[in-house]
Amino acid sequence: MVHTTQQKNELRINKLKPNGPAAKAGLHGIRLTRKQVRQGRYILEYQTSDYEHADEIVSIDGKKINSDSLF
């Protein structure tokens, strides 16, 4: 894993190392999507984050998460 965010009692995976152990185990980070909107003759493109796609870690080896210091 490259980056996580501390939530209440869990860690949300933001970004994974491509082909790293977590990615190979099937974990997912935040999905970035690009959207385009046409306004008249202009096309606006912006990026959004899909937090629902990210996995959340609540325990490791049966121990509940209360900080990211376990990594």
Backbone bond lengths (Angstrom), bond angles and torsions (degrees), N, CA, C in turn:
res aa  C-N    CA-C-N  psi(-1)  N-CA   C-N-CA  omega(-1)  CA-C   N-CA-C  phi
1 M - - - 1.437 - - 1.525 108.53 -
2 V 1.296 114.54 145.04 1.447 119.44 -179.32 1.527 111.03 -101.91
3 H 1.335 116.82 -42.42 1.453 119.39 -175.48 1.523 110.89 -147.40
4 T 1.340 115.87 134.79 1.462 121.41 176.33 1.523 109.09 -129.18
5 T 1.325 116.46 160.72 1.456 122.46 176.69 1.518 108.58 -121.11
6 Q 1.323 116.96 130.94 1.460 121.85 178.73 1.523 109.29 -74.55
7 Q 1.323 116.60 123.35 1.451 122.77 173.43 1.527 106.93 -106.92
8 K 1.308 118.38 -166.57 1.472 120.82 -178.09 1.526 112.02 -51.46
9 N 1.302 117.53 -71.74 1.467 122.46 179.76 1.514 110.87 -126.26
10 E 1.317 115.72 37.61 1.462 119.79 -177.25 1.521 109.65 -157.88
11 L 1.320 114.90 165.94 1.455 121.90 173.66 1.517 108.38 -115.03
12 R 1.308 117.34 128.83 1.470 121.14 175.32 1.526 107.25 -95.64
13 I 1.317 115.32 131.47 1.456 120.31 178.24 1.523 108.21 -79.54
14 N 1.329 116.01 119.88 1.457 120.08 178.50 1.525 111.38 -91.51
15 K 1.325 115.94 -48.27 1.462 119.80 -175.04 1.522 109.40 -142.86
16 L 1.313 115.60 138.66 1.465 121.83 178.42 1.516 110.45 -112.75
17 K 1.307 115.13 153.34 1.460 120.79 173.50 1.528 107.13 -76.33
18 P 1.336 118.31 126.37 1.473 119.75 179.92 1.533 111.01 -57.73
19 N 1.293 116.28 132.07 1.471 123.96 -179.67 1.524 112.86 61.96
20 G 1.339 118.05 18.37 1.461 121.58 175.86 1.519 110.04 -79.68
21 P 1.323 117.35 174.92 1.464 121.12 -177.59 1.532 113.58 -58.58
22 A 1.333 117.48 -40.99 1.469 120.03 -179.27 1.529 110.94 -66.77
23 A 1.318 116.94 -40.85 1.469 120.94 178.33 1.525 110.38 -65.56
24 K 1.316 116.57 -40.38 1.467 120.40 178.62 1.529 111.53 -67.26
25 A 1.341 116.41 -27.64 1.465 120.61 178.38 1.528 111.61 -78.77
26 G 1.334 117.31 -7.05 1.456 120.92 176.48 1.518 115.09 97.14
27 L 1.335 117.83 10.21 1.458 120.24 177.72 1.533 109.73 -77.08
28 H 1.343 115.77 154.43 1.462 121.05 -178.15 1.519 110.35 -128.41
29 G 1.312 115.57 146.28 1.458 121.93 173.74 1.516 110.12 -100.58
30 I 1.330 115.93 -169.87 1.457 121.56 178.62 1.531 108.76 -65.40
31 R 1.320 116.27 136.29 1.460 121.45 178.66 1.534 108.48 -92.75
32 L 1.326 116.21 126.58 1.456 121.09 175.92 1.521 108.68 -96.35
33 T 1.321 116.02 130.70 1.461 120.52 179.37 1.526 109.40 -123.59
34 R 1.301 115.76 147.41 1.461 121.01 176.15 1.516 108.79 -108.93
35 K 1.307 115.05 137.80 1.455 120.06 179.27 1.516 108.73 -126.35
36 Q 1.322 114.61 146.70 1.456 120.94 177.31 1.520 109.23 -120.72
37 V 1.320 115.02 136.45 1.456 121.40 178.79 1.528 107.17 -128.82
38 R 1.320 115.76 129.78 1.462 119.43 178.44 1.520 108.97 -93.36
39 Q 1.334 115.42 128.14 1.458 121.79 174.39 1.519 107.25 -125.35
40 G 1.331 114.36 101.26 1.468 118.24 -175.85 1.511 110.35 63.37
41 R 1.299 116.19 -123.85 1.473 119.13 179.64 1.522 112.70 -94.64
42 Y 1.328 117.00 6.34 1.457 121.68 -179.98 1.531 110.56 -105.03
43 I 1.318 115.67 146.62 1.462 121.66 174.32 1.527 107.14 -117.12
44 L 1.314 114.91 118.17 1.460 120.59 178.27 1.522 108.55 -96.86
45 E 1.320 116.22 133.52 1.457 120.49 179.16 1.524 107.99 -122.08
46 Y 1.331 116.11 132.66 1.453 120.23 177.93 1.513 109.66 -142.42
47 Q 1.329 114.06 161.31 1.455 121.11 -176.49 1.526 108.92 -112.79
48 T 1.332 116.28 137.90 1.457 121.21 177.13 1.532 109.36 -125.36
49 S 1.313 115.95 158.55 1.465 122.21 179.12 1.519 109.67 -108.50
50 D 1.333 115.68 130.50 1.458 121.97 178.22 1.532 107.96 -101.75
51 Y 1.343 116.40 95.98 1.460 121.39 -177.46 1.521 112.36 -73.77
52 E 1.322 118.02 -21.28 1.465 121.39 179.65 1.527 111.69 -66.84
53 H 1.313 117.02 -22.89 1.465 121.89 -178.52 1.525 111.64 -77.30
54 A 1.337 118.04 -23.64 1.465 121.94 -174.53 1.531 111.65 -75.61
55 D 1.323 115.00 140.73 1.463 120.63 174.75 1.526 109.77 -80.04
56 E 1.331 115.48 153.36 1.456 121.67 178.51 1.520 109.10 -122.33
57 I 1.319 116.25 134.58 1.462 122.30 -179.44 1.527 107.60 -99.35
58 V 1.331 117.18 122.54 1.465 121.31 -178.79 1.527 112.42 -108.14
59 S 1.348 117.41 -22.22 1.463 119.80 176.81 1.522 109.63 -157.11
60 I 1.328 114.56 156.07 1.462 121.50 176.41 1.514 106.70 -130.60
61 D 1.321 116.51 122.80 1.469 122.33 -178.19 1.526 111.32 52.64
62 G 1.336 116.59 38.38 1.456 121.38 177.41 1.515 115.38 82.51
63 K 1.342 117.76 -3.65 1.468 121.31 179.63 1.524 108.87 -97.06
64 K 1.337 115.98 125.42 1.459 120.24 -179.46 1.520 110.86 -65.96
65 I 1.334 114.74 147.17 1.458 121.94 -179.76 1.522 108.93 -83.16
66 N 1.343 116.92 129.85 1.455 119.61 170.15 1.529 111.31 -133.35
67 S 1.329 117.41 2.75 1.455 122.08 171.39 1.520 108.62 -166.35
68 D 1.325 116.54 167.41 1.454 119.71 179.39 1.538 111.28 -89.86
69 S 1.330 117.74 12.01 1.461 121.41 -178.98 1.529 112.60 -71.47
70 L 1.352 117.74 -11.15 1.465 119.90 177.59 1.518 111.67 -71.34
71 F 1.339 116.59 -16.08 1.457 120.01 179.34 1.485 107.82 -96.51
